[in-house]
Amino acid sequence: MSERPSDLHAAERAIDGVAAIRQVVQAVWTLARAQQARVEAAAAEASAYIGWVEEMVARFGGKPREEEPGAALWVLVGPERSFCGGLARRLLEQLPREGPLLLVGRRLADTVPAEGVLQKRIVSSLPAASAPEEVDSAARRVAWTLLDINHVGPVTMLHPTGGGSELHRAPLLVGGAFDPRVAPQTYSPPAAVLAAAIQEALSARLVVGLAEGLRSEVRARLHAADSARQGCDRSLGRLRQDWRVLRQEAITDELLELFAGRLADLP
């Protein structure tokens, strides 16, 4: 708890300072609240689409491909901007202990200690989406980076889901070899349809991960801004009460001085 201001001017400066911070926090909350509906819709749409694509892959290729042995490359999706509480730290705490890392989200990368085992595991870091309109372009950046890394072994994306901070695992390679016994009739060669569906599934999984990461970031920002706003309101309440007490004391001192002056003028 901060100390009580010693005079009226100090109390007024403290009130002005907290009020200015409160305005910034309110702006952050308002922007996040306005963005929330679009982010929720984008995440729901992406999740529904990946379900449809994976169903198609299963119809053409049978059972999903099993993960290959070897160290996995982990693609961790986290917050892009600041002011989202401890979301980045909570996501990093859930990382597997081994395997190279591709971090997606500037705030996520900034949270990693400059030195240590975790920093040495990072092979690359990329910006995430800061708005629903940026999800597709961010997913393309991740896809191209994965091609440049050319990792030998499984590649698994880790992203928060449902607007929370618990990580969900999503293998980025899905589907198996073409199985003519389960493939439906198509105008195009079924093997070509399967290849296109697997490629689309990879892209759709990345979009889902980026959209879900953005949803968690916006919800965390709303919560952090609301908590900060309430803290500012409590501080303003205490400071204004202190100001009223100091003001009353100042008025009392002035009255006493006036009264003392009048007494001094008496014969």
C-alpha positions in Angstrom: 0.0 0.0 0.0 1.3 3.4 -0.9 2.0 6.0 1.8 -0.6 8.7 2.4 0.3 12.0 0.6 1.8 14.6 2.9 0.0 17.6 1.5 -2.8 18.6 -0.8 -0.6 19.1 -3.8 1.0 15.7 -3.4 -2.4 14.1 -3.2 -3.7 15.9 -6.3 -0.6 14.8 -8.2 -1.1 11.2 -7.1 -4.7 11.3 -8.1 -3.8 12.7 -11.6 -1.2 10.0 -12.1 -3.5 7.1 -11.2 -6.3 8.6 -13.3 -4.0 8.8 -16.3 -3.1 5.1 -15.8 -6.7 4.3 -15.5 -7.5 5.9 -18.8 -4.8 3.8 -20.5 -6.1 0.6 -18.9 -9.6 1.5 -19.9 -8.5 2.0 -23.5 -6.8 -1.4 -23.5 -9.9 -3.0 -22.1 -12.2 -1.3 -24.6 -10.1 -2.4 -27.6 -9.9 -6.0 -26.4 -13.6 -6.1 -25.7 -14.4 -4.8 -29.2 -12.0 -7.4 -30.8 -13.3 -10.3 -28.7 -16.4 -11.1 -30.8 -14.4 -11.2 -34.1 -11.7 -13.3 -32.5 -14.2 -15.8 -31.1 -15.9 -16.1 -34.5 -12.7 -16.6 -36.3 -11.6 -19.4 -33.9 -14.9 -21.2 -34.2 -14.9 -21.0 -38.0 -11.4 -22.3 -38.2 -12.1 -25.2 -35.8 -15.2 -26.2 -37.8 -13.3 -26.1 -41.0 -10.4 -28.3 -39.8 -13.0 -30.9 -38.6 -14.4 -31.1 -42.1 -11.0 -31.3 -43.8 -9.8 -34.1 -41.4 -12.9 -36.1 -42.0 -12.2 -35.9 -45.8 -8.6 -37.1 -45.1 -9.9 -40.0 -43.1 -12.3 -41.0 -45.8 -9.5 -41.1 -48.4 -6.5 -42.2 -46.4 -8.0 -44.3 -43.6 -6.4 -44.1 -40.2 -4.2 -41.0 -39.4 -0.5 -41.4 -39.8 1.4 -42.4 -36.7 4.1 -40.1 -35.4 7.5 -41.0 -36.6 10.2 -41.8 -33.9 12.7 -39.2 -33.1 12.8 -35.8 -31.4 9.7 -33.7 -32.3 9.9 -30.1 -33.4 7.5 -28.2 -31.2 5.7 -25.2 -32.6 4.4 -23.2 -29.7 1.8 -20.5 -30.3 1.5 -17.7 -27.7 0.6 -14.0 -27.3 1.9 -11.5 -29.7 1.4 -8.3 -27.7 2.0 -7.3 -24.1 -0.5 -6.7 -21.3 -1.9 -10.2 -21.2 -1.0 -11.2 -17.6 1.1 -14.3 -17.1 -0.3 -16.1 -20.2 3.1 -16.4 -21.9 4.8 -17.7 -18.8 2.0 -20.3 -18.2 2.4 -21.6 -21.8 6.1 -21.9 -21.5 5.8 -23.9 -18.3 3.9 -26.6 -20.2 6.5 -27.2 -22.8 8.0 -30.7 -23.3 11.4 -30.9 -21.8 13.2 -32.0 -25.0 13.1 -31.1 -28.7 13.7 -28.0 -30.7 11.3 -25.1 -30.5 9.7 -22.7 -33.0 8.0 -19.9 -31.0 5.1 -18.0 -32.6 4.4 -14.8 -30.7 6.6 -11.9 -29.9 5.5 -11.7 -26.2 6.2 -15.4 -25.9 9.7 -15.0 -27.2 10.4 -12.0 -24.9 9.4 -14.1 -21.9 12.1 -16.7 -22.5 15.1 -16.0 -20.3 18.1 -14.7 -22.3 20.2 -17.5 -21.1 19.4 -21.1 -20.2 18.4 -24.4 -21.6 15.1 -23.2 -23.1 16.8 -20.4 -25.1 19.2 -22.9 -26.6 16.3 -25.0 -27.9 14.8 -22.2 -30.0 15.5 -22.6 -33.7 13.4 -19.7 -34.8 10.7 -17.2 -33.5 8.0 -15.6 -35.5 5.2 -13.0 -34.9 1.8 -14.3 -34.3 -1.5 -12.7 -35.3 -2.6 -9.5 -33.5 -6.0 -9.4 -35.2 -8.3 -11.9 -37.0 -7.3 -10.5 -40.4 -3.7 -11.5 -39.7 -4.3 -15.2 -38.9 -3.9 -16.4 -42.5 -0.7 -14.5 -43.2 0.8 -15.6 -39.9 -0.1 -19.2 -40.7 1.7 -18.9 -44.0 4.8 -17.5 -42.3 4.9 -20.5 -40.0 4.4 -22.9 -42.9 7.3 -21.4 -44.9 9.5 -21.4 -41.9 8.8 -25.0 -41.3 9.9 -25.7 -44.9 13.1 -23.8 -44.3 13.9 -25.7 -41.1 13.3 -29.0 -42.9 13.1 -30.9 -39.6 13.5 -34.7 -39.8 10.9 -36.2 -37.5 7.5 -35.3 -36.2 6.3 -31.7 -36.1 3.7 -30.9 -33.4 2.0 -27.6 -32.8 1.1 -26.6 -29.2 -1.5 -23.9 -28.8 -4.0 -22.8 -26.1 -7.6 -23.7 -26.8 -11.0 -22.5 -25.6 -9.6 -19.1 -24.6 -7.7 -20.5 -21.7 -4.0 -21.3 -21.1 -3.9 -25.1 -21.3 -2.0 -26.3 -24.3 -3.5 -28.5 -26.9 -1.3 -30.8 -29.1 -1.9 -30.8 -32.9 0.3 -32.9 -35.1 0.9 -30.9 -38.3 1.2 -34.0 -40.5 -2.1 -35.9 -40.8 -3.4 -38.7 -42.8 -1.8 -41.9 -44.2 -1.1 -43.5 -47.5 -3.9 -43.7 -50.0 -6.2 -46.7 -49.4 -8.4 -47.5 -52.4 -10.6 -49.7 -50.2 -11.9 -46.7 -48.3 -11.7 -44.0 -50.9 -15.1 -42.7 -52.3 -15.6 -42.1 -56.0 -14.4 -38.7 -57.3 -14.0 -36.9 -60.6 -10.3 -36.4 -59.9 -7.9 -39.2 -59.1 -8.5 -40.1 -55.4 -4.7 -40.1 -54.6 -4.5 -36.5 -55.9 -7.5 -35.5 -53.8 -5.9 -37.1 -50.7 -2.6 -35.2 -51.3 -4.6 -31.9 -51.7 -6.6 -32.7 -48.6 -3.5 -33.4 -46.5 -1.9 -30.1 -47.6 -5.1 -28.3 -46.8 -5.2 -30.0 -43.4 -1.7 -28.7 -42.6 -2.8 -25.2 -43.5 -6.0 -25.4 -41.6 -4.3 -26.7 -38.5 -2.0 -23.7 -38.5 -4.9 -21.3 -38.9 -6.7 -23.0 -36.0 -3.6 -22.7 -33.8 -3.1 -19.0 -34.6 -6.8 -18.2 -34.2 -7.0 -20.1 -30.8 -3.8 -18.4 -29.7 -5.3 -15.0 -30.5 -8.5 -15.9 -28.7 -6.5 -16.8 -25.5 -4.5 -13.6 -25.8 -7.5 -11.4 -26.1 -9.3 -13.1 -23.1 -6.1 -12.8 -21.0 -5.9 -9.1 -22.0 -9.5 -8.5 -21.0 -8.9 -10.1 -17.6 -5.6 -8.3 -17.0 -7.1 -4.9 -18.0 -10.2 -5.5 -15.8 -8.0 -6.4 -12.8 -5.8 -3.3 -13.4 -8.9 -1.1 -13.8 -10.3 -2.3 -10.5 -6.9 -1.7 -8.9 -6.9 1.8 -10.2 -10.4 2.4 -8.9 -9.4 1.2 -5.4 -6.3 3.5 -5.4 -8.3 6.4 -6.6 -10.9 5.8 -3.8 -8.1 5.8 -1.2 -6.4 8.8 -2.6 -9.6 10.9 -2.8 -10.4 10.0 0.7 -6.9 11.1 1.7 -7.4 14.3 -0.2 -10.7 15.0 1.6 -9.0 14.5 5.0 -6.1 16.7 4.0 -8.5 19.3 2.7 -10.4 19.3 5.9 -7.2 19.6 7.9 -6.1 22.5 5.8 -9.5 24.3 6.3 -9.3 23.6 10.0 -5.7 25.1 10.1 -6.9 28.2 8.2 -9.9 28.7 10.6 -7.6 28.3 13.6 -5.2 30.9 12.2 -8.0 33.3 11.5 -9.4 32.8 15.0 -5.9 33.3 16.5 -5.5 36.5 14.5 -8.8 37.8 15.8 -7.8 37.0 19.3 -4.5 38.8 18.9 -6.4 42.0 17.8 -8.6 42.0 20.8 -7.6 44.6 23.5 
